[in-house]
Amino acid sequence: MAAQTLSFHDTWRPRANPWVIAITVTLATFMEALDSSIVNVAMGHIAGTLSASRDEATWVLTSYLVANAVVLPISGWVANRIGRKRFYMSCVFFFTLASFLCGIAPTLGALVFFRVIQGLAGGGLQPSEQAILADTFAPEKRSMAFAVYGMAVVLAPALGPTFGGWITDNFSWRWLFFLNIPVGILSLYLTQRLVEDPPYLADVRKKKEGIDYWGLGLLVIFIAALQMMLDKGQEDDWFSSRFIVYACITMVVAFALFLWRELSIDHPIVDLRLFKNRNLAMTQFVMFMVGISLYSTTVLIPQFLQEVMGYSARQAGMAISAGGLVLMFLFPVAGALAPKFDARILVAIGFVITTWGLWRMTNINTQITFWTAVSWRACIAIGLPFLFIPINTLCYTDIPQNKNNEVSGLSALSRNVGGSVGISLVTTLLARLTQRHQAFLVQHAATGNGPYDAMHNGLTGAWMHNGGSGPDASLRAGAQIYGMAQAQARTLAYVDVLWILVASTALLVPLPFLMKKPKRGAKVEISH
């Protein structure tokens, strides 16, 4: 039948209060987003308990991220086939069950296996919530709904390290997983009572379309190879590792075949033709960059505080978690402002604020206070709501209602892959730039260099004053200077990386104005 131009919300409304539905689906999404970072600080404890090395224990993180990323782009396709509510509840159930199994895992192999199940289930939660909100709220009210969603997916990863460190220090790393169980049970109960699929999804399910097994297989291979390459690249020294080379080749070949397959069949598992929509294509790139800025700074700040400043994991986590208070206040504010202003202007403002926040960090040094570090994260956090909410509004512009599930999955994938690329990029640049600065500083830390000799003689005298012998004091002075050089080299590397991030976000400020301005009160096409 021909499509009629009608407002979807003129023909259907959920029976429950939309805001109660929003809070309900946010519960499990917050739980999943928290789980993506809460385990990071417990790697040493997990390795010790399960008799594994720290490098082996990192597979607890990698396995989850790989499995999670594989499901994100196909979550919309699966939801359309079995029903979104059924898919969402299945994801919550298996995530909760896998959390229990992770908590009782007797070996590292078992824990990694259960984390794969947890990642697969968790991958469907964020896209499903975003699609549920898009259908539950009328277009003019979506901004506030996405503010609730944004608080979950942005705030949870920031709180994860602090919360995880506290639980691990005071109880056991196993409670990081057990805490998901009551949240999962409550989410299942509320979802069953309150959430419902809109009528158009029933029509979509009635269409008997074949399963694109080749597309699914190629997508799984591509995402898995990409994620493993990003997670293990720096650790294995990138392309000097045969594993990374094979992963890269596999990724490129699988991606090329996937593109050919999906563009040559009528019912692909991921509808790449959606990218003909200018707004969708550009918002996915912007979401990718948001992932880079969000996750890279979440790693940069606590890593600097621990490596260079000597902070504990809990103290470093508290420094970035303080930004969560800013997000809790500003997400509702940005949600209220979004319908009143051009979404493109808000995105540009968001990038300006993020650039300013990163620029403030370029004065990083070994003399900073705890509150300076808190202000870094807080300033960057100011810009995130003005990026996240308008982008999620813009990406649905001129998108057919029955494609909401797929758009939600692509947006979540873009953000998560951006985060993986950002963390991998920052880690690699820090390592390489530290080596370069260290080599330069060591060249000048040699006998015959005036400033070096003066410092060495002064430190040697201080050690001798404390009771050390002449040769021993000289050795201690040299070691102390070398340690200072290492800290300075690392600090200079952080400065260089931050300037790269400043430049990349500054270049994105004009990008939103290339997007199509959404029409206020635009009707949505639905098929009958």
ROLOKE-951671 format. One record per residue (C-alpha): chain; residue in one letter; x, y, z. Coordinates in pm, whole numbers. Example, Ala and Ser with C-alpha at 12.3 -4.5 7.8 and 13.67 -1.06 7.14 Angstrom:
! residues 2
  mol  type       u       v       w
    A     a    1230    -450     780
    A     s    1367    -106     714
! end
This chain:
! residues 528
  mol  type       u       v       w
    A     m       0       0       0
    A     a     110     356     -54
    A     a     262     547     229
    A     q      62     830     384
    A     t     221    1132     544
    A     l      94    1106     901
    A     s     235    1175    1240
    A     f     311     839    1393
    A     h     202     967    1733
    A     d    -136    1071    1594
    A     t    -212     702    1536
    A     w     -49     531    1837
    A     r      63     615    2188
    A     p     199     383    2455
    A     r     -46     309    2736
    A     a     209     380    3010
    A     n     350     723    3088
    A     p     636     786    2841
    A     w     867     911    3117
    A     v     814     596    3322
    A     i     905     397    3009
    A     a    1216     611    2962
    A     i    1335     547    3318
    A     t    1255     176    3284
    A     v    1465     116    2974
    A     t    1743     339    3106
    A     l    1796     105    3403
    A     a    1944    -179    3200
    A     t    2130      56    2964
    A     f    2300     226    3259
    A     m    2391    -116    3395
    A     e    2546    -221    3064
    A     a    2731     107    3008
    A     l    2870      91    3363
    A     d    2990    -265    3303
    A     s    3198    -152    3003
    A     s    3438      36    3235
    A     i    3379     -86    3590
    A     v    3600    -395    3548
    A     n    3903    -196    3422
    A     v    4041    -121    3769
    A     a    4005    -483    3888
    A     m    4235    -648    3635
    A     g    4512    -709    3890
    A     h    4271    -862    4139
    A     i    4109   -1085    3875
    A     a    4448   -1203    3750
    A     g    4563   -1283    4105
    A     t    4245   -1468    4202
    A     l    4233   -1680    3885
    A     s    4611   -1749    3868
    A     a    4662   -1561    3541
    A     s    4896   -1289    3420
    A     r    4771    -933    3385
    A     d    4804    -956    3004
    A     e    4589   -1269    3002
    A     a    4334   -1098    3226
    A     t    4289    -817    2971
    A     w    4091   -1065    2759
    A     v    3814   -1010    3016
    A     l    3786    -658    2868
    A     t    3862    -741    2504
    A     s    3616   -1032    2482
    A     y    3333    -811    2610
    A     l    3410    -524    2373
    A     v    3438    -751    2069
    A     a    3112    -932    2142
    A     n    2937    -604    2222
    A     a    3051    -439    1899
    A     v    2938    -735    1686
    A     v    2577    -708    1803
    A     l    2537    -329    1780
    A     p    2491    -297    1401
    A     i    2259    -599    1372
    A     s    2045    -526    1677
    A     g    1789    -336    1467
    A     w    1764    -624    1219
    A     v    1708    -879    1497
    A     a    1454    -655    1675
    A     n    1257    -621    1352
    A     r    1247   -1000    1312
    A     i    1146   -1113    1662
    A     g     993    -796    1808
    A     r    1178    -518    1985
    A     k    1032    -578    2331
    A     r    1111    -950    2310
    A     f    1463    -875    2188
    A     y    1523    -615    2460
    A     m    1400    -844    2736
    A     s    1609   -1131    2599
    A     c    1915    -907    2612
    A     v    1841    -805    2973
    A     f    1782   -1169    3075
    A     f    2101   -1306    2920
    A     f    2305   -1006    3043
    A     t    2182   -1069    3397
    A     l    2241   -1445    3373
    A     a    2590   -1393    3229
    A     s    2667   -1145    3510
    A     f    2587   -1416    3767
    A     l    2802   -1669    3580
    A     c    3091   -1417    3558
    A     g    3067   -1367    3933
    A     i    3108   -1739    4006
    A     a    3357   -1814    3725
    A     p    3622   -2057    3860
    A     t    3883   -1997    3587
    A     l    3991   -1720    3352
    A     g    3872   -1919    3049
    A     a    3525   -1951    3198
    A     l    3516   -1582    3287
    A     v    3614   -1481    2932
    A     f    3347   -1713    2786
    A     f    3076   -1567    3012
    A     r    3195   -1215    2928
    A     v    3139   -1294    2560
    A     i    2779   -1388    2640
    A     q    2745   -1073    2850
    A     g    2884    -860    2567
    A     l    2652   -1015    2309
    A     a    2351    -950    2529
    A     g    2466    -601    2629
    A     g    2516    -499    2265
    A     g    2141    -493    2208
    A     l    2048    -276    2506
    A     q    2163      74    2402
    A     p    2022      63    2045
    A     s    1695     -86    2168
    A     e    1651     186    2429
    A     q    1724     460    2177
    A     a    1471     313    1932
    A     i    1210     268    2207
    A     l    1250     634    2306
    A     a    1227     747    1943
    A     d     892     565    1907
    A     t     757     645    2254
    A     f     805    1022    2233
    A     a     677    1256    1964
    A     p     961    1418    1761
    A     e     929    1752    1940
    A     k     972    1580    2279
    A     r    1256    1346    2191
    A     s    1530    1584    2305
    A     m    1444    1546    2673
    A     a    1405    1171    2630
    A     f    1750    1148    2473
    A     a    1882    1355    2765
    A     v    1783    1069    2997
    A     y    1942     818    2762
    A     g    2255    1034    2728
    A     m    2299    1053    3104
    A     a    2311     674    3116
    A     v    2557     608    2833
    A     v    2788     902    2914
    A     l    2772     912    3293
    A     a    2807     538    3355
    A     p    3152     489    3191
    A     a    3281     791    3386
    A     l    3157     652    3718
    A     g    3274     298    3644
    A     p    3642     325    3751
    A     t    3564     494    4084
    A     f    3273     265    4167
    A     g    3467     -42    4054
    A     g    3772      54    4258
    A     w    3565     104    4574
    A     i    3386    -230    4538
    A     t    3708    -417    4459
    A     d    3894    -263    4753
    A     n    3615    -318    5007
    A     f    3452    -641    4889
    A     s    3558    -853    4590
    A     w    3579    -811    4215
    A     r    3302   -1073    4187
    A     w    3054    -820    4328
    A     l    3114    -606    4017
    A     f    2903    -868    3839
    A     f    2664    -971    4119
    A     l    2536    -612    4149
    A     n    2383    -644    3801
    A     i    2144    -919    3914
    A     p    1886    -713    4113
    A     v    1897    -435    3851
    A     g    1836    -688    3575
    A     i    1545    -851    3757
    A     l    1381    -513    3824
    A     s    1433    -411    3460
    A     l    1270    -731    3333
    A     y     967    -684    3559
    A     l     911    -319    3465
    A     t     972    -379    3094
    A     q     718    -661    3087
    A     r     458    -440    3256
    A     l     519    -108    3078
    A     v     694    -139    2741
    A     e     508    -234    2422
    A     d     591    -255    2055
    A     p     422      -2    1824
    A     p     191    -146    1556
    A     y     429     -84    1264
    A     l     674    -338    1406
    A     a     409    -609    1379
    A     d     379    -526    1008
    A     v     756    -545     969
    A     r     764    -891    1133
    A     k     498   -1020     893
    A     k     729    -964     597
    A     k     896   -1297     522
    A     e    1245   -1190     427
    A     g    1538   -1429     402
    A     i    1826   -1412     646
    A     d    2145   -1265     506
    A     y    2381   -1527     649
    A     w    2677   -1413     437
    A     g    2634   -1052     543
    A     l    2603   -1153     907
    A     g    2916   -1369     892
    A     l    3124   -1104     718
    A     l    3009    -837     964
    A     v    3104   -1053    1263
    A     i    3450   -1119    1117
    A     f    3506    -752    1032
    A     i    3401    -615    1372
    A     a    3588    -884    1567
    A     a    3911    -830    1371
    A     l    3884    -450    1402
    A     q    3818    -459    1776
    A     m    4099    -705    1849
    A     m    4342    -501    1640
    A     l    4254    -182    1828
    A     d    4264    -346    2172
    A     k    4589    -539    2124
    A     g    4773    -310    1878
    A     q    4990    -110    2116
    A     e    5045    -407    2347
    A     d    5178    -615    2054
    A     d    5367    -324    1891
    A     w    5121    -298    1604
    A     f    5244    -422    1266
    A     s    5559    -578    1403
    A     s    5319    -842    1536
    A     r    5205   -1115    1297
    A     f    4874   -1135    1484
    A     i    4800    -766    1421
    A     v    4898    -796    1053
    A     y    4663   -1092    1005
    A     a    4386    -911    1195
    A     c    4426    -605     971
    A     i    4418    -811     649
    A     t    4115   -1002     774
    A     m    3939    -679     864
    A     v    4000    -513     526
    A     v    3897    -817     322
    A     a    3587    -884     533
    A     f    3482    -518     515
    A     a    3521    -502     136
    A     l    3319    -821      90
    A     f    3059    -699     339
    A     l    3010    -372     147
    A     w    2972    -560    -182
    A     r    2728    -808     -31
    A     e    2506    -556     146
    A     l    2480    -327    -157
    A     s    2396    -608    -397
    A     i    2099    -773    -223
    A     d    1743    -654    -157
    A     h    1720    -732     213
    A     p    2064    -676     374
    A     i    2133    -729     742
    A     v    2258    -368     759
    A     d    2089    -128     518
    A     l    2389      72     396
    A     r    2163     263     158
    A     l    2054     464     461
    A     f    2386     646     433
    A     k    2252     822     125
    A     n    2074    1036     381
    A     r    2318    1322     437
    A     n    2223    1376     798
    A     l    2256    1011     890
    A     a    2599     978     727
    A     m    2734    1293     890
    A     t    2583    1228    1233
    A     q    2751     886    1238
    A     f    3086    1052    1175
    A     v    3017    1313    1444
    A     m    2910    1039    1688
    A     f    3237     859    1606
    A     m    3431    1174    1700
    A     v    3225    1216    2017
    A     g    3329     861    2110
    A     i    3694     953    2058
    A     s    3678    1267    2275
    A     l    3462    1105    2544
    A     y    3660     785    2594
    A     s    4010     917    2525
    A     t    3983    1182    2798
    A     t    3831     924    3031
    A     v    4157     733    2988
    A     l    4399    1027    2966
    A     i    4317    1202    3293
    A     p    4325     905    3537
    A     q    4625     754    3358
    A     f    4826    1076    3399
    A     l    4724    1108    3763
    A     q    4835     751    3838
    A     e    5147     730    3621
    A     v    5299    1072    3676
    A     m    5133    1211    3987
    A     g    5122     888    4190
    A     y    4748     895    4263
    A     s    4568     575    4363
    A     a    4311     425    4125
    A     r    4030     547    4352
    A     q    4164     905    4367
    A     a    4211     914    3989
    A     g    3860     780    3936
    A     m    3715    1046    4166
    A     a    3881    1317    3957
    A     i    3691    1218    3644
    A     s    3371    1109    3817
    A     a    3321    1466    3938
    A     g    3239    1551    3577
    A     g    2934    1329    3619
    A     l    2774    1593    3840
    A     v    2809    1842    3556
    A     l    2645    1595    3316
    A     m    2356    1525    3554
    A     f    2279    1898    3563
    A     l    2340    1985    3198
    A     f    2172    1694    3017
    A     p    1821    1809    3120
    A     v    1918    2169    3038
    A     a    2041    2070    2691
    A     g    1732    1855    2644
    A     a    1507    2153    2719
    A     l    1704    2386    2490
    A     a    1728    2149    2193
    A     p    1370    2194    2061
    A     k    1405    2575    2078
    A     f    1725    2608    1876
    A     d    1870    2482    1551
    A     a    2025    2145    1644
    A     r    2321    2218    1416
    A     i    2411    2530    1617
    A     l    2401    2329    1941
    A     v    2636    2067    1795
    A     a    2879    2342    1687
    A     i    2862    2494    2036
    A     g    2929    2151    2182
    A     f    3246    2114    1976
    A     v    3358    2467    2070
    A     i    3318    2388    2440
    A     t    3491    2050    2403
    A     t    3779    2214    2218
    A     w    3809    2476    2492
    A     g    3806    2204    2759
    A     l    4083    2011    2585
    A     w    4281    2332    2533
    A     r    4269    2398    2908
    A     m    4435    2060    2963
    A     t    4737    2150    2750
    A     n    4889    2326    3052
    A     i    4924    1984    3215
    A     n    5228    1953    3441
    A     t    5355    1769    3747
    A     q    5252    2051    3983
    A     i    4875    2037    3925
    A     t    4633    1992    4214
    A     f    4349    1740    4243
    A     w    4094    2016    4182
    A     t    4270    2119    3863
    A     a    4221    1765    3733
    A     v    3856    1777    3842
    A     s    3808    2101    3647
    A     w    3955    1941    3333
    A     r    3691    1672    3316
    A     a    3415    1908    3425
    A     c    3489    2156    3145
    A     i    3495    1884    2879
    A     a    3171    1745    3021
    A     i    2997    2080    2965
    A     g    3012    2026    2589
    A     l    2894    1663    2577
    A     p    2517    1719    2626
    A     f    2520    1980    2347
    A     l    2674    1718    2120
    A     f    2493    1405    2225
    A     i    2129    1518    2231
    A     p    2116    1721    1903
    A     i    2310    1449    1717
    A     n    2060    1187    1826
    A     t    1783    1419    1706
    A     l    1946    1498    1371
    A     c    2021    1136    1281
    A     y    1646    1055    1255
    A     t    1576    1340    1011
    A     d    1389    1203     704
    A     i    1442     843     821
    A     p    1142     608     770
    A     q     983     496    1097
    A     n    1058     128    1030
    A     k    1431     209    1014
    A     n    1452     353    1367
    A     n    1591      28    1508
    A     e    1871      15    1250
    A     v    1964     382    1295
    A     s    1988     332    1672
    A     g    2224      37    1627
    A     l    2447     227    1386
    A     s    2468     527    1622
    A     a    2571     310    1916
    A     l    2829     131    1699
    A     s    2977     462    1576
    A     r    3016     591    1931
    A     n    3168     267    2065
    A     v    3409     220    1773
    A     g    3509     585    1810
    A     g    3584     513    2175
    A     s    3798     212    2085
    A     v    3986     410    1819
    A     g    4034     701    2062
    A     i    4175     483    2339
    A     s    4401     293    2098
    A     l    4521     616    1933
    A     v    4593     788    2264
    A     t    4775     484    2405
    A     t    4994     450    2096
    A     l    5076     821    2067
    A     l    5166     840    2436
    A     a    5407     550    2407
    A     r    5577     674    2090
    A     l    5596    1041    2192
    A     t    5729     950    2536
    A     q    6015     758    2373
    A     r    6095    1055    2148
    A     h    6098    1310    2432
    A     q    6291    1076    2658
    A     a    6562    1025    2395
    A     f    6596    1403    2357
    A     l    6616    1466    2733
    A     v    6866    1185    2794
    A     q    7096    1334    2530
    A     h    7129    1645    2745
    A     a    7147    1458    3076
    A     a    7520    1384    3048
    A     t    7837    1500    3216
    A     g    7967    1816    3054
    A     n    7626    1975    3022
    A     g    7624    2274    3258
    A     p    7267    2254    3395
    A     y    7295    1876    3433
    A     d    7625    1899    3620
    A     a    7485    2166    3852
    A     m    7176    1959    3933
    A     h    7377    1638    3973
    A     n    7626    1804    4207
    A     g    7348    1958    4414
    A     l    7160    1629    4450
    A     t    7482    1440    4526
    A     g    7554    1685    4806
    A     a    7203    1639    4945
    A     w    7240    1259    4951
    A     m    7579    1287    5117
    A     h    7429    1522    5375
    A     n    7179    1246    5457
    A     g    7462    1002    5529
    A     g    7539     848    5190
    A     s    7890     780    5068
    A     g    8027     978    4772
    A     p    7987     705    4502
    A     d    7649     594    4638
    A     a    7524     955    4655
    A     s    7636    1013    4296
    A     l    7448     703    4176
    A     r    7134     805    4365
    A     a    7153    1156    4219
    A     g    7184    1015    3866
    A     a    6888     782    3922
    A     q    6681    1068    4059
    A     i    6755    1285    3756
    A     y    6669     997    3523
    A     g    6335     953    3701
    A     m    6267    1323    3663
    A     a    6350    1298    3292
    A     q    6108    1008    3252
    A     a    5827    1199    3423
    A     q    5899    1508    3213
    A     a    5907    1305    2890
    A     r    5573    1146    2977
    A     t    5422    1484    3061
    A     l    5540    1633    2731
    A     a    5384    1336    2550
    A     y    5050    1411    2719
    A     v    5076    1774    2605
    A     d    5140    1666    2244
    A     v    4844    1425    2245
    A     l    4615    1690    2388
    A     w    4712    1939    2116
    A     i    4624    1674    1856
    A     l    4281    1630    2017
    A     v    4234    2009    2032
    A     a    4307    2040    1660
    A     s    4078    1751    1564
    A     t    3777    1885    1758
    A     a    3835    2245    1644
    A     l    3818    2132    1280
    A     l    3475    1978    1347
    A     v    3308    2303    1461
    A     p    3175    2399    1114
    A     l    3080    2041    1019
    A     p    2721    2046    1156
    A     f    2624    2325     915
    A     l    2671    2083     624
    A     m    2378    1885     762
    A     k    2017    1938     663
    A     k    1819    2145     911
    A     p    1529    1937    1049
    A     k    1185    2087     997
    A     r     993    2171    1311
    A     g     681    1967    1352
    A     a     770    1750    1054
    A     k     545    1454     999
    A     v     683    1104     974
    A     e     599     872     690
    A     i     447     542     798
    A     s     322     268     571
    A     h     -26     120     581
! end
